[in-house]
Amino acid sequence: MTSKAELQTTRPKGSSVENSVTGPRRYLIGGNYKCNGCYDENMERIKVLNDAGPIPSNVDVALCVPFIHFGMFLSQLRDDIAVGAQDCGVNTGNGAFTGETGAHQLADIGCEWVIIGHSERRAGFGMAGETVELCAQKCKVALDHGLKVMFAIGEKYEERQDGTTMKVCAEQMEPLVKLLDEKEWENVAIAYEPIWAIGTGMCATPEMAQETHAQIRAWIKEKVSEEVGNAVRIQYGGSMKGANAVDLLKQPDIDGGLIGGASLKADFFNVVNGVPK
């Protein structure tokens, strides 16, 4: 049986290529596998990623995979792609929390990132959705156990049409501001995902996405601090893929992406390589 200490020693080395274009923040490209892939399918995806070539030197890459396949990814995936989870429990440690996976367990096994507040979990799927307060509490617990968080926010189509996009995003972030101190924001990325664009093939135009990202950054500067607002990475999610990544990633307030469907394909590395060069 493989010990925890041995688990990640088998990971193949990744490779990097120097990118001479530098900005105020490192790019963060996250993949969200959702509930996709059985063993052989995801092992094949690992092989594709391992053979995908170098990652630009100013890009961080993380894959958030199904819980059941952590062992596979933590032992077989190239070591320059971090492994993360798609959710964690609000519990702070062991206990009677049937079905939950705690942040302490994720950190212990070697996960580095977790997605909190994805719209599918906020809305629920055949179960009660997660409240804005619960999402903020989960984020705090994850940070307390040494994980980094992609904190997802975003509006529905009718809210975009009504002009209340930023109101909705602010309501989703407000409980987080109350729980975190400035130092903790160093390990938080905001993933702006307009709900109407997730998995629909629709995508906000680069100009629409940039406008909302700039508003989110300005809000954080006002509610947290100028320093945190300048430093926080804001990802775009919502049908980002290789075909539109270049135009989105060259916007000044778009610091990466949270990629759903395209992360399951070789096209994921077209997004990784879509950063300005």
C-alpha positions as CSV (number, residue, x, y, z in Angstrom):
1,M,0.0,0.0,0.0
2,T,1.3,3.5,-0.9
3,S,1.9,5.7,2.1
4,K,1.0,9.4,2.1
5,A,4.7,10.3,2.0
6,E,5.2,8.2,-1.1
7,L,2.0,9.3,-2.9
8,Q,3.4,12.3,-4.8
9,T,7.0,11.1,-5.3
10,T,5.9,9.2,-8.4
11,R,4.6,12.3,-10.2
12,P,6.4,13.1,-13.5
13,K,8.2,16.4,-13.7
14,G,6.5,19.2,-15.6
15,S,8.2,21.8,-17.8
16,S,8.1,25.6,-18.1
17,V,8.8,28.1,-20.8
18,E,9.8,31.6,-20.0
19,N,7.2,34.3,-20.8
20,S,8.7,37.7,-21.3
21,V,5.3,39.4,-20.9
22,T,4.7,40.1,-17.2
23,G,1.7,41.7,-15.6
24,P,0.8,42.8,-12.1
25,R,-0.5,39.3,-11.2
26,R,0.3,35.7,-12.2
27,Y,-2.3,34.0,-14.3
28,L,-4.4,31.2,-12.7
29,I,-6.0,28.7,-15.0
30,G,-8.2,26.3,-13.1
31,G,-10.0,23.2,-14.5
32,N,-13.2,22.0,-13.0
33,Y,-13.9,18.4,-14.0
34,K,-17.3,18.4,-12.2
35,C,-18.8,14.9,-12.0
36,N,-17.0,13.7,-15.1
37,G,-14.9,10.7,-15.9
38,C,-14.5,7.1,-14.8
39,Y,-11.1,5.7,-14.0
40,D,-9.8,4.9,-17.6
41,E,-11.2,8.2,-19.0
42,N,-9.4,10.3,-16.4
43,M,-6.2,8.3,-16.7
44,E,-6.2,9.0,-20.4
45,R,-6.7,12.7,-19.6
46,I,-3.7,12.6,-17.3
47,K,-1.6,11.2,-20.1
48,V,-2.8,14.0,-22.5
49,L,-1.9,16.7,-19.9
50,N,1.5,15.1,-19.2
51,D,2.4,15.2,-22.9
52,A,1.0,18.7,-23.5
53,G,4.3,20.6,-23.4
54,P,5.6,23.4,-21.2
55,I,3.5,25.8,-19.2
56,P,4.3,29.6,-19.5
57,S,6.4,30.7,-16.5
58,N,3.8,33.3,-15.3
59,V,0.9,30.8,-15.2
60,D,-0.4,28.7,-12.3
61,V,-2.5,25.7,-13.3
62,A,-4.8,23.7,-11.1
63,L,-7.2,20.8,-11.8
64,C,-10.2,20.3,-9.5
65,V,-11.1,16.7,-9.9
66,P,-13.7,14.2,-8.5
67,F,-12.8,13.2,-4.9
68,I,-12.7,9.5,-5.9
69,H,-9.8,10.1,-8.3
70,F,-7.5,12.2,-6.0
71,G,-5.1,9.3,-5.6
72,M,-4.7,8.9,-9.4
73,F,-4.1,12.6,-10.0
74,L,-1.8,13.1,-7.0
75,S,0.4,10.2,-8.0
76,Q,0.3,10.4,-11.8
77,L,-0.3,14.0,-12.9
78,R,2.7,16.1,-13.8
79,D,4.0,18.0,-10.8
80,D,3.5,21.5,-12.2
81,I,-0.3,21.2,-12.2
82,A,-1.8,21.5,-8.8
83,V,-4.6,19.1,-7.7
84,G,-7.7,20.6,-6.1
85,A,-11.2,19.7,-5.0
86,Q,-14.6,21.1,-6.1
87,D,-16.0,21.6,-2.6
88,C,-15.2,20.9,1.0
89,G,-17.2,20.6,4.2
90,V,-17.8,23.4,6.6
91,N,-16.7,21.1,9.4
92,T,-13.4,22.1,11.0
93,G,-12.2,18.6,11.7
94,N,-13.2,15.0,12.1
95,G,-16.7,14.1,13.3
96,A,-20.1,12.9,12.5
97,F,-20.5,14.6,9.0
98,T,-21.7,11.8,6.8
99,G,-20.8,12.2,3.2
100,E,-18.5,15.2,3.7
101,T,-14.9,15.6,2.9
102,G,-13.1,18.0,5.3
103,A,-10.6,20.7,4.3
104,H,-8.2,19.1,6.8
105,Q,-8.4,15.8,4.9
106,L,-7.9,17.5,1.5
107,A,-4.8,19.4,2.8
108,D,-3.5,16.2,4.4
109,I,-3.5,14.2,1.2
110,G,-1.8,17.0,-0.8
111,C,-4.6,18.9,-2.4
112,E,-3.7,22.6,-2.9
113,W,-6.9,24.3,-4.1
114,V,-10.6,24.0,-3.6
115,I,-13.5,25.6,-5.5
116,I,-16.1,27.2,-3.1
117,G,-19.4,28.7,-4.1
118,H,-19.8,27.3,-7.6
119,S,-23.2,28.3,-9.0
120,E,-24.3,24.7,-9.3
121,R,-23.8,24.2,-5.6
122,R,-25.3,27.6,-4.7
123,A,-28.5,26.7,-6.7
124,G,-28.5,23.0,-5.7
125,F,-29.2,20.0,-7.9
126,G,-32.0,18.0,-6.4
127,M,-31.1,19.3,-3.0
128,A,-31.0,22.6,-1.1
129,G,-28.5,25.1,-2.4
130,E,-25.7,26.7,-0.4
131,T,-26.3,30.1,1.1
132,V,-23.9,33.0,0.7
133,E,-23.1,32.7,4.4
134,L,-22.3,28.9,4.1
135,C,-20.0,29.6,1.1
136,A,-18.1,32.2,3.1
137,Q,-17.8,29.9,6.1
138,K,-16.5,27.1,3.9
139,C,-13.9,29.4,2.4
140,K,-12.7,30.4,5.8
141,V,-12.4,26.8,6.9
142,A,-10.5,25.9,3.8
143,L,-8.0,28.8,4.3
144,D,-7.6,27.9,8.0
145,H,-6.4,24.4,6.9
146,G,-3.9,25.8,4.4
147,L,-5.9,25.4,1.2
148,K,-6.1,28.0,-1.5
149,V,-9.6,28.9,-2.7
150,M,-11.2,29.8,-6.0
151,F,-14.3,31.5,-4.8
152,A,-17.0,31.5,-7.5
153,I,-19.6,34.3,-8.0
154,G,-21.9,35.3,-10.8
155,E,-25.3,36.3,-12.0
156,K,-28.2,34.7,-13.8
157,Y,-29.3,35.8,-17.3
158,E,-32.2,37.8,-16.0
159,E,-30.0,39.6,-13.5
160,R,-27.6,40.6,-16.3
161,Q,-30.6,41.9,-18.3
162,D,-31.9,43.8,-15.3
163,G,-28.5,45.5,-14.8
164,T,-28.0,44.0,-11.3
165,T,-24.9,41.9,-12.1
166,M,-22.6,43.8,-9.6
167,K,-25.3,43.9,-6.9
168,V,-25.6,40.1,-7.1
169,C,-21.8,39.6,-7.1
170,A,-21.4,42.0,-4.1
171,E,-24.1,40.1,-2.2
172,Q,-22.1,36.9,-2.7
173,M,-18.8,38.4,-1.6
174,E,-20.1,40.5,1.4
175,P,-20.1,37.6,3.9
176,L,-16.6,36.7,2.8
177,V,-15.3,40.2,3.6
178,K,-16.7,39.9,7.1
179,L,-14.8,36.7,7.8
180,L,-11.4,37.2,6.2
181,D,-8.5,39.4,7.2
182,E,-6.3,41.0,4.6
183,K,-3.6,38.4,4.9
184,E,-6.0,35.6,4.1
185,W,-6.9,37.2,0.8
186,E,-3.5,36.2,-0.5
187,N,-4.8,32.7,-0.9
188,V,-8.2,33.6,-2.5
189,A,-9.0,34.0,-6.2
190,I,-12.4,35.3,-7.3
191,A,-13.9,33.2,-10.1
192,Y,-16.5,35.4,-11.9
193,E,-18.8,33.0,-13.7
194,P,-21.9,34.4,-15.3
195,I,-24.4,31.6,-14.7
196,W,-26.0,32.0,-18.1
197,A,-22.6,31.3,-19.8
198,I,-21.7,28.1,-17.9
199,G,-21.9,25.1,-20.1
200,T,-24.2,26.8,-22.6
201,G,-21.7,27.7,-25.3
202,M,-22.6,31.4,-24.7
203,C,-19.7,33.5,-23.5
204,A,-19.5,37.1,-22.3
205,T,-17.7,39.2,-24.7
206,P,-14.2,40.3,-23.7
207,E,-15.5,43.8,-23.1
208,M,-18.5,42.6,-21.0
209,A,-16.2,40.4,-18.9
210,Q,-13.6,43.1,-18.4
211,E,-16.2,45.6,-17.3
212,T,-17.5,43.2,-14.6
213,H,-14.0,42.2,-13.5
214,A,-13.0,45.9,-13.1
215,Q,-16.1,46.5,-11.0
216,I,-15.3,43.5,-8.8
217,R,-11.8,44.7,-8.3
218,A,-13.0,48.2,-7.5
219,W,-15.5,46.8,-5.0
220,I,-12.7,44.8,-3.3
221,K,-10.5,47.9,-3.1
222,E,-13.4,49.7,-1.4
223,K,-14.5,47.0,1.0
224,V,-11.2,45.3,1.8
225,S,-8.2,47.5,0.8
226,E,-6.5,49.0,-2.2
227,E,-3.6,46.5,-1.8
228,V,-5.9,43.5,-1.8
229,G,-7.9,44.8,-4.7
230,N,-4.7,45.2,-6.8
231,A,-3.3,41.8,-5.8
232,V,-6.4,39.5,-6.0
233,R,-6.6,37.3,-9.1
234,I,-10.0,37.4,-10.8
235,Q,-10.7,34.5,-13.1
236,Y,-13.3,34.4,-15.8
237,G,-15.5,31.3,-16.1
238,G,-18.3,30.6,-18.5
239,S,-17.5,28.7,-21.8
240,M,-13.9,29.8,-21.9
241,K,-12.0,27.7,-24.3
242,G,-9.0,27.8,-26.7
243,A,-11.0,29.7,-29.3
244,N,-11.8,32.7,-27.1
245,A,-9.1,32.5,-24.4
246,V,-6.6,34.9,-26.1
247,D,-9.1,37.8,-26.4
248,L,-10.4,37.2,-22.8
249,L,-6.9,36.9,-21.2
250,K,-5.5,40.0,-22.7
251,Q,-8.0,42.1,-20.8
252,P,-6.3,44.0,-17.9
253,D,-8.5,42.7,-15.1
254,I,-8.9,39.1,-16.3
255,D,-6.2,37.1,-14.5
256,G,-7.1,33.6,-15.7
257,G,-10.0,31.3,-16.1
258,L,-12.0,28.6,-14.4
259,I,-12.6,26.1,-17.2
260,G,-15.4,23.5,-17.2
261,G,-16.0,21.5,-20.4
262,A,-12.8,22.5,-22.1
263,S,-10.7,21.2,-19.1
264,L,-11.8,17.7,-20.1
265,K,-10.1,18.0,-23.5
266,A,-6.7,18.7,-24.9
267,D,-8.1,22.2,-25.7
268,F,-7.4,23.0,-22.0
269,F,-3.8,23.6,-22.8
270,N,-4.8,26.1,-25.6
271,V,-6.3,28.1,-22.7
272,V,-3.1,27.7,-20.7
273,N,-1.1,29.0,-23.6
274,G,-3.6,31.8,-24.4
275,V,-2.0,34.2,-21.9
276,P,-0.4,37.3,-23.5
277,K,3.1,36.7,-24.9
